[in-house]
Amino acid sequence: MTNSNNSDHTLTTTDPQDPSNPLRDVERGQAMSANLKGNKSEKDDNIVSWNGDDDPDNPQNWPKNKKIAMTLLYGATTMCATFASSIFSAASPFIAKQYGISQVVSILGLSLFLLGFVVGPVIFAPASDIWGRKMSVVPPMFIFICFSAATATAENLQTIFITRFFGGMFASAPVTVVGGGIADMWSQRERGSAIVIYSLCIVGGPTLAPVIGSAISESYLTWRWTEYIVVILTSTVLLLDIFFLAETSGNTILTKRAKRLRFETGNWALHSKHEESDHSLKVFLHKNLQLPIKMIIMEPMVTLITTYNAFAYGVLYLLFASIPIIFEETRGWSSVPGSLPNLATLVGTLLAAALNYMYSVLIFAKYLDEHGGKAPPEKRLPPMMLGSILFPIGFFLIGWTSKPEIFWLPSLIGLTLIGMSFLLIFQSGINYLIDAYTINAASAVAANTFSRSIFASALPLVSQPLFHNLGINWACTLLGCIAILFGGTPFLFYRYGAR
């Protein structure tokens, strides 16, 4: 019997034992019997489904240009959220000075924003599976704009911190939903390349933001314009979403089609399979809001991959708080030049994106061609393996070349390696989760977002005590050793994941 919450729009019958089969139950790892080709029994005569494998309304069959445009819109919306998350790190010293608080307290504005990312996915991931991707992105982003404007005009610290938390909660919507939206449109063969755009937006926003934020905060515009910039940027992208972002959820598209056909034909029994689901509040709370957390607890695959991704993502935000210690306090650089090393992290992510793209096109696609268009999720892990090797090397390089008498270039190379390894780990993890849990991709990505946001909200708070008490060299050595411990995760799943 088909799980009513998992009635996504797969059009071909797949091998139930194939690990890449998108109809596998995410809680039990077993295949469900489903056939969405439109072969109906008498009881199914009133179910509205796709008009064959080449139905143009199916997002999988959209023209490539349209898919790319929708992916870019999804990516730009996600970038607005991640850009807003880290731009506050550049403003926090100026806020501390204005309100007479310590830098550790002022960095709460960053941590609380990311703490909102913990709450949001529990709401927006299942909401997107029920009401569609667009409705789960556009309204929350409008509310996010309102909270960002409130931060910019806040007159006290309490207002700043409260609005940052709620801003983060609503900004988590695209970060959570976009993974499922990409899975709606792109086949397994093409998805790796599409995820490159998504991952770059996840990383590009927060790595550019501190540089822009430092320049704004030091100028006559003051730190408040770091939030006004967020409002302007997000408003522009949101307008594009309102007018041009198409719905990608197959459930939502078929439900709208069924509604239209009921009015056109007068047959009020016509309905989509999705409409047979119970969407009452009780069921919503019981089955849907708990799913991301349930996946973390009950799925070892999700637990380990999301924990590794969470550590890598948390370290990224720890760097935003520690780069001023490394380059401004230790080397004596001023604020704006001291924020420029963030660009080394961005360079690393660009190099990783190129590697991910080449792997997807030259190796993964070739494997699909040789195996009838099928590949187990474990074939997504080799880039993560490379990242797990480079990750600790980057930490050790930064830690032991950070002294002022040592030229700064090796430290930047270390940051580049960390940025490179982060994206290799992050993107492979996302691809792996989406391939393994295609139908509930949004919830799987939400579980990942939930875990990594806890790490990202906590690690910036420990950056100053960690680096000031241990010193830059031993703090980075500690982080490098933790990275080594996590580094066995992709090798473990590559060897044993299929079991």
Steps between C-alpha positions, in 0.01 A plus 500: 500500500640836405585731787277800446767740618748356253293512180750696297513500125729215395389388155683175441477171679830437681665199654383481863842372606690780326645728771441801278132417466315818599208297632692352790338567837729737687418362842539129426728502195256268319343556163137591472289380211389790292410569143447857395490434128127534494417129474176506697260244630132581509544658841771727355295642212453829684866545598676772303860409411758584237399466135772252417875512543536814288238717672632858453358607838728254678803703622724210397394569139544878503740653245855516632503881484197514727656257745817708512301821551301347787819364656661844481196659664507238775873561541470878511228476765716268707797735463295785649444292812862391541629849416288641782629239743867602489490870418421559867844364597657808339257732678535341845817693609327829420185391685714400799662842501169686463322312780800441727497120494768237439564352156390158627159643589470694176561184295167374639336678208670249269435198722133581559442542127644152443302365795190607307621261228443219751131583544410591142573169324268310732218717361594578141620159378172313558304811402670494160405136452133584572444849356781524247846652474406852396248553778762379747759750378334827397288586810779411749751712308265797511476463878881469512528836323277656764716367784820616325354850473412480870862413583625795297277743692532337844568737790627246754683169520192300594327600176812422296534151643128413486458616140815315397363174641163528326668625184712186498200278559320630189821528295549125548210431262697506172802329658265217599271478198736551207651151521157350443430750223815394315405133540160585347658623176826319442560132438762309693741539208467880492443573867868516599563793268187680619603458864825685417295818459311441823817425696682803364213719613510340846871583526538805275258712701666463841857528367436826312283657768772571764709690246204712390384540860841623617516763227147621578544502879823700482348758267267788580207265432554322838422137583124548452547504125622141512135415571361750250714333233341168595153655467578647156664183367230264628216724382643501147534122490157451659335706226663273243373197691146633513481556125728232355552213746289204388364233731716187477319260735325225303242456776403867486489511119275195478273630777453827310433304181236291678330813632492653152361180346224479762369837389549432129333156497257528788636171633557586866653159571816588310795542734873451526654221704640768727149614591427160651747582776377615837624857543335566835699690761531188716647294217717792391652533847534125549639391165652800331656730756669202665641350181832690475577433867384140463735451206793627706418266788397186311712512183873442573580614148330835559650530849864461393480696177314790660737506798804518271333766288403684819859507623626624163229766481550609861873540440418735211321735740768452764747632243291813448547574871864387518646660185509841676700335781746343255553798271398811694605422857805287420628659178375852571293541184219755498132404477439493123833335401450263793173380348649433156633152596136391488542517122759222521220278633288607202783411258513156659128450448532600133777244450286238673203588280714440192613163637145403588379593153776301330430198718129522425546534123805284434473221759151479648319548166726239340410255777130560435549434127675173574239381753170572334452847645521379860757573770499431873519808726852393606630608159447858618763465775846515330511884508423484872790258542735755346354774719548291813874481422543872423294620798750429781793606281343846469469533878856391567631739235316800649590410856873469452555788255298765686789676676560858380859423399377235255378621162119504481468296177512153663213601732294602198579168333374331815175698481471405132537131587234533772260673259573238236454206735184652648322513165624153401360362826183709499397441139573128507298472820204681342521285184523186708196586712291604197587182306429278799177677603368653178131513592569662836801695375375822661472329838840335463655837416307649792656243733837604364414868545372435852825332607742738336318806631548381858874476438509830309316686776726363774850507351527879442436549874799284589737649243643776718546288816640215287754709307592731788549223758666233284665731253446488126740210446349259752140608433545415132680176592202398714257573215725310259500193727120508522489522120715187482255312724206598279701435185430127503126556441498500116739204482277308742184559298672442166603156624195399703220748411327273249444242774 
